[in-house]
């Protein structure tokens, strides 16, 4: 293990001991916010510290074996020699795990998300594909035990979706879905195609980390709020009262409409949730532009205009172009079985981060 990695781990262990003392302090325990903050920080670094301490134990045991091998007791020397390769192998494995643990974690990974899907090029077929994607993500969310709340949904009358905006709440939602943002392309024969020709259509997916009020300050004077009668299905009271809300953030010209609820207050709350998330993402993108090289070294640029994946129905194939990964379980994936695909992308990103961390150590 390099001196740089050892220094990082020792520093982390010192912080762990400090946090242990803080959460045991009655004064901290009496402050719910402080106790929650310190406990969370302690919980996050505990696995790394425990793994480091196990590595130190193995390192000490390996050193003792080497001393025994150099001693005068032939029988003990033979036993120590036989045991040493196993100890070194365990240390090597643990060192690899520790290096991965030291890769900086995305602070947004535990956040809930606002998922936005829109039909792109391809008319009705694009809207049908957007509906397929929404079903895919909702099925995946159900498998994960996440809660789904639809904010707005615009249908095209034949089962397709022009647009859908929904919240997903649960453990590690953003960490699982953050690499799904981008242009998704489908290649298949539409049901309306009499000649059996394959068409190519697209839909865009945006996964926004849900922002809290403390993350984004929105000044009331920067908002224009309009109310209007809802359109589409929803019953007489929805369609005849001014319950729908349109909020415009004037500095960025960001517009959010919400009309699914009968209550204007609820529609306004949902619209503000989406607006905060969009503004938070804009702020994130400004920061990411400053480290664009790092982003491109992970999974493309992350821009929504970038084609990230192709769904080929004829070959039952999904190809993720960012990591050159192909799987032939399209049907299963569209039914929500995204574990293999998402894990492949996450492992690729982790490997790239680890590579960069290693290069910075040797520089």
Helices and strands as residue ranges (DSSP letters): H 3-24, H 26-30, H 32-69, H 74-101, E 113-119, H 123-144, E 147-155, E 161-169, H 173-177, G 178-180, E 182-188, E 199-209, G 220-222, E 223-228, H 236-240, E 244-249, E 254-258, H 264-290, H 292-299, E 307-312, E 317-320, E 325-327, H 330-334, H 339-362
